[in-house]
C-alpha cells in the first residue's frame, strides 16, 4: 500500500481515536503526533525542509528519532543555504547511507565549502543519482574527479556558474558516470569543445544538455556531441560560439529533439529551412536574438512544426505577416514571445490571439507599434492570455509584492 493510502486510511479509521491534550484555561485542542503510526509520522515529516527538520529534532526524543530517520535525508536540497560548511555537509549526509540527491550552492563572499570536504562527502554517497554544485566558484576539478570515481549511478549533474571547473574535470565525470542523462554547464566559462567531445564519447545515454554562454563551444564541439549522443531530446546552446553550420549537424544526427534553444546564433532563413525539413518532434524552439530571421522562417515554422507549444522570436525581423501564418497554423501554441520585434502591430497581435486557441502567454515587451491602450483592449477581449509588456509586468510585480506582504 502506498504511503498516501496509508495516511488516508488512518485518517478515516482513527479520527475518533486521536488523543487530544487539553490545557487549563485554554480551549485549544492539540493533536498528539506521537500517537501516529510510524510510517504516517515519517510521511508527514517528508514535507518539511532541512532546517525545519533540524529544529523539530529539539522537540523531544520521539521527534528526534523520527527526524533523523534515514529516509528523510536521501534527498538533500541545500541550494538556499549558501554558507554551508564542510562540517555541516558531512553531518547532514551522514544521517542516511543512501543519499540519492545532493544540491548545494555558495555565495561568492562566503565560499567555505572546500574540495576536501565535498570530496569526502561524495565518497560516502555511492548511490548518488542527482548532484547540483551551483555557484561554487572556489571548487576545483578534484571534486569532479571524485564524482566520476565514486558516483557511477549519477544521472543528473548541474554545475552552473562553478567557474573553476575545466574540461579535465568533465572528462572524469563523463568516463565514470556512463548513465548520465542530464547535464547543465551554464556559464562555466573555462569549458570548451573538449567537454562536448568527452560527453559524445562516453555519455551515450544523454538526453538533456544545457550550455549557456560558453563562447569556447563551437560547431566542432556540437558535432562531436551529437555524433555520440543520439538520444538527445533537449539541446540548449544559447549565446555560444556557434554558426549556422550547427543546424546541419542537428538535422543529420538528432532528429528527435523536442526542445531546441539557439538564442544568439547568427542564423539565416536558410538554416531554419534545414531544421523544419527534418525535426518533427519540436515542442519548444527558442530563436531569440537571431537578428537576421524574417517572416520567411516564421512561415516555415508555422506550417511545419505542428506540435510546437513554445516559440521565442525575441528581437528578430518578424512582422504581422509571420503572425498571420502563425494564427492560421499554430493551433497548439501555448507561449509566443515576439518582444522587441518592431515590425509587429496590434493587428498582428490580435490575429494571433484569435487564431491560437491554446495560447496562454504573449510577449509584446517593447513592441513599440502596439500601444498600451491596444494591449488593454486585447487583455479584456482575451482574458485567459497574459500579454507581457512593460506595464503589465510592473502590475504583476506589484501584485506579487502585495501578496507577499499580506502573507507575512
N, C-alpha and C positions, 0 to 999 in steps of 0.2 A: 504493500500500500504506500502511495506517495505521501510525503510529509504534509502536503497541503490537505490531503484527505484525512490524515490523522488529526490535524488541528480542527478541521470542520466537524469530524465525528465527535471529538472530545467536547467541543463547544456545545453541540446539540445534546449529547447524552449526560453531560455533567453540569449543566447550567445550574441545577438546583443544589449541587453538592459543593459549590465553590465556598471556600472558607472566607468569611468576611470579618475583618477586625474593626471593632467599634471603639473609638476613643471617647473618654469622658469629655462632656461639654462640646463634642464635635459630632455632627450627624453625618459626616463624610464617610462613605464606605470604601475600604481599601481591600483590593484583592490580594491574597497571599500567593505570590508567584511560586513559592517554594513547594506548593502542593500540586503544581502542574507535573504531568508525566515528563520525564527527562527529554524525550525526543521533541515534545511540544515546546518546552522551555528553550532548547537549543535552536529550534526553528525561529522562534521569536527573536532570539539574540542575533541571528544572522542579518537582521535588518539594521543593526547598529554599526556605526563606523568605528574605526580603530581606536580613536581617542575616547569614544564613548564606552567601548568595552573596557578600556583601561580604568576608567572611572568607576564602572559598575563592579569591577573586581573589589572595590573598597567597601561594598555594602555589607557583606558578611561572608563567612566561609563557604556557604552554599553557592552564593553568587560567584565567588572567586573560582570555585571548582568548575562551575558551568562556563564562565567567561574564558577560562583557559583550556577549554576543550579543543583538541587539535583540529576538529572540523571547522572551527570558526577562524582559523588562521591559515587556511590554504590559499586564500585569495587576498593578498595584501596590496591595497591601493593607497600608497603613501604620497601621491603626487602633490597634494596640497601642503604637506609637511616639509617645507623647503629647507629646513635647517636640521634634518635628521642626521645623527652621527653614526659612527661605526658601531658603538656600543648599543645604541637604540635599535639599529637594524639587526644586529646579531641577536639581541634579546627577543625581538618580535618574531623573527624567523625560527627561533628555537622552540616556539610553542607548538609547532607542527613539524613532523618529519616528512611531510609530503606536500610542501609548498608548490602550488601549480602556477600561480600568477604573482608577479612582483613588479610594482610600478613605483619609481622614485623620481624625484626632481630636486634641484638645488638652486638656491639664489646665487647670483654671481658673487655677491659680497659675503656669502655665508657658506662657502664650499668646504664643509668639514668632513664630508664623506671621502674616504681615501681609497686608493687602489687596493691596498692590502685588506681593508675592512670589507669592501664589496666582493672581492675575490674569495675571501673566506666564506662569506655567505653563499655565494654561487656554488662553492664546492660542497655545501651541505644540501643544496636544492637540486638534487639529481633528477627530480620529476618535473622540473620547471617546463611549462608549456608556453607561457606568455611572459615577456620581460620588456619593461619600458625604463630606459635610462635617459631621461629627458633633461636637457639644460644642464647637464653635469660637465661643465667645461674643463674641469681640472683632472678628470679621469683619463687614463691613457689606454693604449691598446692591450695592456696587461689584463684589463677587465674582459675585453672581448675574447682574448686568448683563453681565459679561464672558462668563459661561457661556451666556447667551442669544444674545450676539453672535457667539460663535466655535464653539460646540459644537452644531451643528444636528442631529447624529445621535443626540443624547442620548435614551436610553430609560428609564433609571432614575436617580432622584435621591433622596438621603436627607440631610436637614438637621436631624435630631433634635437638640434642645437647643442649636441655634445661635440664641441668643436675640435677636441684633441684626437679624436679617433681618425685613423688613416686606413688606407687600402690594406695594409698588412693585418690590422685587426679584423677587418671584414673578411679577409681570406681565411682566417682561423675559424670564424663563425660559419662561413659557407661550407668549409670542409668538415666541420664537426657536427653540424646540425642539418642532416640531409632531409628532415621532414619540414623544413622552414616553408611556410605558406604565405606569410605576410611580413613585409619589411618596410619600415619608414625611416628614411635617412635625410629628411628635410633639413636644409641649411647646414649640412655637415660639409663645410667649405673645403676641407682637406681631402675629401674623397674625389676620385677621378674615374675614368673609364675602367681602370683595373678592377674596381669593386664590381662593376657590372659584368666584367669578364669572369670573375670568380663565381658570381651568382649563376651565370649562364652555364658554367662547367659543373657546378656541384648542387645547385638548388633547383632540381628538376620539378619539384612539387610546388614551386612558387606560383601563387595566384594573384597576389596584390603587391605592388611596389609603388612607393611614393618617394620622389627625389626632387623636392622643390628647391630652386635657386642654387643649383650646383653647376657653376659655369664650366667646370672641367669635364663635365659629361657631354659628349658629342655623339654624332651619328654612329661613329665606330663602336662606342660602348653600347649603344642601343641595339645595334645589330648583333653583337656578341651575346647580349642578354636574351634577345628574342629567339635566337637560334637554339638556345638550350632550354628556355623556359616556355614550352609550348602550351602550358596550361594557364597562362596569364589571362585574367579576366578584368583586372583593373590596372591601368598604366597611367601614372601621374608624373609627368616630366615638365612642369611649368618653369619658365624662366631659366632653363638650362642652355647650354651652348649648341643647340640643335639647328638644323636646317630642314628644308622640305624633303631631303633625302630620307629622313626618318619615317615619313609617311609610307614610303615604298617598302621599307623594312617591316613596318607594322602589317601592311597588306600581305606581304609574302609569308610571314611566319606566325601571325597571331590574329586570325580571322574571327576568333571567338571573343574578342574583347568587348565588354559591355560598358566599361567606364574609361573614357579617354580624355586626358587633360593635357593640352598642348599650348597653354597660355604663353604668349610672348614669343612663340616661334614665328619666324618670318615666312609664313605660308602664303602661297598664291592660290587662286581659284582652281588651278590645275591639280594642286596637291589634294584638295578636297574631293575632286573628281575621283582620284585613286581610292580614297577612303570609302566613299559611298558605293563604289562598284563592288567592294569586297566585304565590308564589315556589315553584317546583317543583324547582329545582336545588340548594337549600340543602344543604351538607355540614357546615358549621361555623356554629353560632349561639351567640353569647355574650350572655346577658341577665342577667348577674350584676349585683347591686346595683339591680335593678329591683324595689324592695321590695314593690310592690303586686301583683305577679303571683302567681296562685294555681294550684291544680291544674287549673282550667279551661283555662289556657294550655298546661299540660303535656300535657293530654289531646289538645288540638288539634294540638300539635306531634307527638305520638306517632302520631296517626292520619294526618296529612297529609304529614309530611316523611319519606318512605320511604327517602331516600338519606342521611339525616343520620348523620354519623360522630362529630362532636364537639359536645357540648351542655353549656353552662355556665349554671347556675342558682344561683350563689352568693348567699346571703342573700336569698332570695325566700321566699314563703309555701308552698312545695312541701311536701306531706306524703306519707305512704305511698300514698295513693290515686292520686296522679300517677305514682308509681313503679310501681304495679301495671300501669297502662296502658303505660308505657314497656317493661316486661318483656314485654308481650303484642305490642307492635308494633315495638320498637326492635331489630330483628334486625341492623342494620348499625352499631349504636352501638359506637364504639371507646373514647371518652373521655367520661365523665359526671362533672361536678363539682357536687355539691349541698352543699358546705361551708356552715356557718353556717345551715343550714335546720333550725330547731328542731322542726319537725313530722315529721321523718324518724326512724324507729326501725330497729332491726336487722331487723325483719320486712320492711320495705320494701327495705332494702339487700340482704337475702338474695334477695328476689324478683327484683330487677334482675340480680343476679349469675347467677341460674339461668336467667333468660329472655333474656339478651342474650349470645349465644354468641361474638360478636366483641369483647366488652368487654376492654380491657387496663388501664384506669385508672379508679378510682372515688374521687372526692374526698369524704371524710367529715370533713374538718377541722372541729372544734368543732360537730359534730352531737351534742349532749350526751346525747341519748336512746339513742345507740349506744355501748355500753360497750366498753372495751378488750378485755375477755375475749371479747365477741362478735366484735370485729374479728379477734382472733387465731384464733378458730374459723373464721370466714369465709375468712381467708387460707389456712388449711390445706385448706379444702374447695375453694377456687378459687385454686390457686397461680399460675395464669397471669395473675391480675389483681393490680396493685399498688393496695392500698387506702391512701389518703393520710389519715393522722391525725397529730396532734402526735407521738405515739410512733413511728410508722413513719417519719416524716420525719426524726426525730432519729437513728434507727437507720441510715437511708440515708445521712445526713450523716456519721455516724461511720465507716461502711464506706468512703465516698469518701475521707475524710481518711486512713484507714489505708492505702488503696490508693496514694494519692499519696505518703505517707511511705515505703512499701515501694519504690515505683518510683524515688524519689530516693536 
